[in-house]
Amino acid sequence: MEYDLELNKVVDEIKKQKAKTVCIQLPDGLKNKALEIHDYIEKNTKAKCFIWMSSCFGACDIPELKDVDLLIQFGHSNFL
């Protein structure tokens, strides 16, 4: 299955927030896209991008992070 990761929206938000460090959290089914997401963000922003490779069981599973300006969670479902 192919997903629209909406990376242009991710880049816009990083720039809007003026984030210098960004953490991307992915569910297991999207972790194969981690390198693609990382490379796109670092190519199109000045932010340093980190991928959270531990669990991601939904919007309530937020990792405890230090020194990260912005956390972006991806999921399989549309969440408004």
C-alpha positions as CSV (number, residue, x, y, z in Angstrom):
1,M,0.0,0.0,0.0
2,E,1.3,3.5,-0.9
3,Y,0.8,6.4,1.6
4,D,0.8,10.1,0.9
5,L,3.2,11.2,3.6
6,E,2.5,14.9,3.0
7,L,6.1,15.8,3.4
8,N,5.5,19.2,2.0
9,K,3.2,19.9,5.0
10,V,5.9,18.6,7.4
11,V,8.5,20.9,5.9
12,D,6.1,23.9,6.1
13,E,5.5,23.2,9.8
14,I,9.2,22.8,10.6
15,K,9.8,26.2,8.9
16,K,6.8,27.8,10.7
17,Q,8.0,26.6,14.1
18,K,11.6,27.5,13.2
19,A,12.5,24.0,14.6
20,K,16.2,23.2,14.6
21,T,15.8,19.6,15.8
22,V,12.9,17.4,14.7
23,C,12.0,13.9,15.8
24,I,9.9,11.7,13.6
25,Q,7.8,9.0,15.2
26,L,6.5,6.2,12.9
27,P,4.3,3.2,13.5
28,D,5.9,-0.1,12.6
29,G,4.2,-0.2,9.2
30,L,5.8,3.0,8.1
31,K,9.3,2.5,9.5
32,N,10.5,1.4,6.1
33,K,9.9,5.0,5.0
34,A,12.2,6.5,7.8
35,L,15.2,7.1,5.6
36,E,13.0,8.7,2.8
37,I,11.4,11.0,5.4
38,H,14.7,11.9,7.1
39,D,16.4,12.7,3.8
40,Y,13.5,14.9,2.6
41,I,13.4,16.9,5.8
42,E,17.1,17.5,6.0
43,K,17.3,18.4,2.3
44,N,14.4,20.9,2.5
45,T,14.9,22.5,5.9
46,K,17.8,23.5,8.1
47,A,16.6,21.2,10.8
48,K,18.5,18.1,12.1
49,C,16.1,15.2,11.9
50,F,16.0,12.2,14.2
51,I,13.9,9.0,13.8
52,W,12.3,7.5,16.9
53,M,12.6,3.8,16.2
54,S,11.0,2.6,19.4
55,S,7.2,2.0,19.8
56,C,4.4,4.1,18.4
57,F,1.0,2.9,19.4
58,G,-0.9,6.0,18.4
59,A,-1.2,9.7,19.3
60,C,-1.1,9.0,23.1
61,D,2.3,7.2,22.8
62,I,4.6,10.2,23.0
63,P,8.3,9.6,23.7
64,E,10.0,11.6,26.4
65,L,12.5,13.7,24.5
66,K,15.0,16.3,25.5
67,D,16.5,18.9,23.2
68,V,14.0,18.4,20.4
69,D,12.1,21.3,19.1
70,L,9.3,19.5,17.3
71,L,7.9,15.9,17.4
72,I,6.0,14.8,14.3
73,Q,4.0,11.6,14.5
74,F,2.9,9.7,11.4
75,G,0.0,7.2,11.4
76,H,-2.0,5.0,9.1
77,S,-5.3,6.9,9.7
78,N,-6.3,10.5,9.2
79,F,-6.2,12.3,12.6
80,L,-7.5,15.8,12.8
